[in-house]
Amino acid sequence: MESLSGGFSFASILVAHVVVLVFFSSGGILAVTEFDFGTLTLTRLKLLGDAHWTNGSVRLTRDLGVPYSGSGKVLYSKPVQFRRPGEQSPASFSTFFSFSVTNLNPSSIGGGLAFVISPDDEFVGDSGGFLGIMDARRSRKGVVAVEFDTLMDVEFNDINGNHVGLDLNSVISARVGDLETVGVDLKSNNLINSWVDYFGSTRLLKVYVSYSNSKPKSPILSANLDLNKYLINDFAFVGFSGSTQGSTEIHTIEWWSFTSSFDANPAAPPPPPPTGSLMNPTADKASPPPPSPAPEANSSNTTAYEQKSSGKCHNHLCKDAPGAIVGVVTAGAFFLAFCALAFIWAYNKKFKSDKKNSDTILACDVIKMPKEFTYKELKSATKGFDSNRIIGQGAFGTVYKGILAATGGTVAVKRCSHNGQGKAEFFSELSIIGTLRHRNLVRLQGWCHEKGEILLVYDMMCNGSLDKALFESRMTLSWSHRKKILLGVASALAYLHQECENQVIHRDIKSSNIMLDEGFNARLGDFGLARQVEHDKSPDATVAAGTMGYLAPEYLLTGRATDKTDVFSYGAVVLEVVTGRRPIEKGVVSGGVGVGVGSNLVEWVWGLYREGRLMEAVDRRLGGEFDGEEMGRVILVGLACSNPDPTGRPVMRSVVQMLVGERDVPVVPKTKPTLSFSTSQLILSLQDSVNDLNEMVTISTTSSETSFIGGGGGGGGNGSYSDLV
């Protein structure tokens, strides 16, 4: 038995298992191996790259509070024999490990970790989607890995950002398992257990994953695997690799046990340490997630005034009256009692009236919501609204990442501001989105209005917002994904404008309000500025609200938002997606037509179109990987929607047909049209705005956008979910 290194703080409390059983072959090399974290010395592990020891566990990546791309690897220092001369069957093995993926900034995700079988003990692969397994050449012989990927990389054919994959000499997985099917979230910060069993005689590999120390009955991944075809040597090294991808993820191996032999079936690895040990303190506590407690009685919904005005309170007063006015039977006493009851009734009526004025929408529309959450549930899901769970910040509230105890599902919890404007946004958004159902809208799971808090619960969109995918992602968003996103947003707007019972004008269409699910499908969000109007009815004038670069010129002049103002904003998004440039571009394009400081993207693209150089607008990062005719049609759709004259813009139902090739794009003039607007119309509209509104336009300038805020919120996005608030 090997002694524990003095560097292990948990040495005094761990009971050693069998350390390493060594059966020597004729060459004197390890033929059968067994070890676990409770018996290893530090010299038996080899740390490479960013891997390091901390508090008795191995961290594969750095502990940084700022986004970083790096990789690390830890290996058992002695090679393990997987083949013997003259034998057809490779060795069987079984390994159990506990790991966690924590994050100092939950909105900064990316990378993952993997259990690896490596031909050498020196190589560390690249960061990001390569997970420290491979380098940028993507192929390396002699490598078998079971990956636990936390970010969907399109170039590696990932199914989502929460999966297990079997990698064979490549980071493009030969077989994958969706962890959503077993209720495990790699990014939940919880301790996760995994078992990997390989049967040499049958060439069968099985992978199990759970929050519990109890091994699941069914594997998350099962595959036929002949190790003889992939290992280049009889001996190989075993361990783990991990990487970050411009993120702050921390990948920690808390416990590891491994056993191999040339028996038909692998021996079970040593069991995990006791629950109370330092290596695995919470595994038994994590699964299954406890059921939600029964909702508490909401005492705030039954006020003292309501109790006093009920018959029960009246009886109580009558019961106590004899003891209080014994012997006094006078008209004055009855008069006083009557006055008291009348006062209480009048006060209670006023209280209810005030409450009704502020909560009218809540009373009549909340019943339509999918679910009413309790404050206790959502506080627990967000760890007490921990600042480390913030994934978005806006003018009228904050969005937190939440993990629901009842289901283990990940959600986005929007906590609205307590001021009057924040409440107005809440009621506006709740009354509109609660009645909408479309595959390209962010789904509202439920709401909470309790303890003075205003909370909305949405589906979590794992790929963040469109603006992040375009401008902040390490990977270039492919044209196929861009085209699918544009079609999805157009479909959502066609539904809002023409298929709802009442027309919905969004008023804040922009890339930071377009969320992307794990399949890069577009989900339009943030209905805080939205307005419902009857079809074919002229909308009321309001203060212009939204983001410069996306606002239609007639909306800025009149304050009247229509479906055509949404179409203009959509056109700006189309050109943004095609060019990879923001609507208000601050830089200068190298080569071609320059975009000066503060220049408008629509102006620039229309200039290229006038000069017959339209395709020069296409994002160069696409590398020409697109159909030219299709690209030209999409750009013309963007220009048609960006027409300054609202009468020249198509309706969104026609836009959908244009994008799928079922309808021709209308003729777009080479010279950008001008907005024709009479002076009398402008004066009348401005008078309407002044008469209808008692608030001023607030103009706030950021480094890249100018936001007009009024009658709601607006402004630029600052990342995933930032503009849900």
Protein Blocks (a to p, Z undefined) as FASTA:
>chain_A
ZZddfklmklmmpccddfbdcdddfkopafbdcddfklpcfklpccehjbcceehiacfb
dcdfbdcddddddddfbdcdfbdehiabdcddddddddddddfblklgcddddddddfbf
kbccdehjlnomacfkopaghiacddddfbdcfklopabjcdcdddehiabdfbdcdfkl
nopafklopacdddddddfklopacddddfbfbdcfbdfbdcdddfklmmmbfbdcdddd
dddehiabdcddfbdcddddfbfbdcdddddddfklmklmmlmmmpccdddddddddfkl
pcfklmmmpmklmmmmmmmmmmmmgoiacfklmmmmmmmmmmmmmmmmmmmmmmmmmmmm
mmmmmmmpmbdcdfklmmmmnnooaaklpcbdcfkbccdddddfklopacddddddfbfk
lmmmmmmmmmmmmmgccfkbccdfbdcdeehiacddddddfklpfklmmmmpmbdcdfkl
mmmmmmmmmmmmmmmmmmmmbacdeklacfklpccdfkopacdehjllgccddehiacdd
dddeddehjacfklmmnopacfklmmmmmmmmmmmmmnopafbdfbdceehjdddehiaf
klmmmmmmmnopmmmmpcfklnopacfklmmmmmmmmmmmmpmblklpccfklmmmmmno
paccddddfbacdddddfklmmmmmmmmmmmpccdcdddddfkbccddehiaedddebeh
klmZZ
